[in-house]
Amino acid sequence: MAQDYVVLKNRSEDGMIAINKEVIHSIARLSLNDLEDVEPAGKAVQVRIEKNRLWIRADINVRYGASVSAACELVQRTVYDNILFMTGLKPYNVSVSVAGFTF
């Protein structure tokens, strides 16, 4: 069974702190919606947690005429920074897949 949360603080006498992967999914999805030259594509964001490491994949459409490499770099940086800022968790990997272009 897949792990549905990332542990931020291991068990102590006070308990355990963990974040559900749906929270991370929402942060990444909202990050895509805020960017110019980029639109979410298909499922848009997939979140995978393995061995307490966070893997994120973003599927995007790039606006015709925009730099694909710059758009991908911006998506990676924005998703990474927003998750780090909002949760304190550093994603292990943020990959971007260009599904197509919009006009």
N, C-alpha and C positions, 0 to 999 in steps of 0.2 A: 504494500500500500504506500502511496506517495505521501511524503511529508507535506503538511498543509501550513506550516508555520516555520519561522526562523527564530531561534532562541537568541535573545539579546543578553540575558543574564541567567546563568545557570542556577539551579536550585540552591537556595540558601534557607535560612530559618524563616525568612520573610516570604518565600515562594519563588516563582520563576517568572521572568518577563519574556514574552514572545509576541511576534507580530504575524498575523495571518497573511498568507500570500495574496488574498483578495485585496487587502489594503495596498500592498505593493503594486498590484495590477492596476488599481484605480489611480495611484500616483503617476505611474508610467503613462497610462491612457490620457490623463489630463495634461501631462507634459507635452504629448504629441498635439493635442488640440490647440495649444498656445503658440505653436510655431508657424511662421510664414513659410511659404514654399513647400510645405509638407502636409499631407493628409493621411490619416490612418487608412490602412488597406486590409481587407479580409478580417481576420480575427484581431488584427492590429498588434496585440501584445500577448505574449505567452510568458508565463513565469514558471520557473522550475527551481526546486530546492533539492540539492543533493549534498549530503554530509554537512549540513548547515551552511552551505554556500549558495548564493543567490545568482541564478542565471536568468537573464532577460533577453527576449528577442522581440524586436519591433518590426512589423511589416508596414511599409509606407509607400505612398505615391508621391512623386516629386513633381512640382509645377514645371511645365515645359519652359525651357529657357534658363532655369536655375541650375546652379552647379550641383551635380549629384554628390560629389565627394564632400563639398561644404555642407550640404543638407544632412548627409549621414553623420558627419562629425558633430554637427549641431544637435542632432537627435541623441547621439551617444552621450555627449557632455550634459545636455539638459536633463535627460532621464537619470543619469548617474548623480548629478548634483542635487536634483529634487528629492531623490530617495535618501541620499545622505543627509540632506538638510532636515527632512521631515521625520526620519526614523533614526538617524545616527548609524545606519547600516550601510556598509560599503558593498555595492554589488560586485561579485566576482567577475562577471562578464556581462556586457551589454552589446548585443550584436544587432545590426540593422540590415534588413533585406528590402531592396527596392522591388516592389511588385509591378510598378508601372508609372505612367505619367498622367498628369491632368493638364487640361488646357484652359 
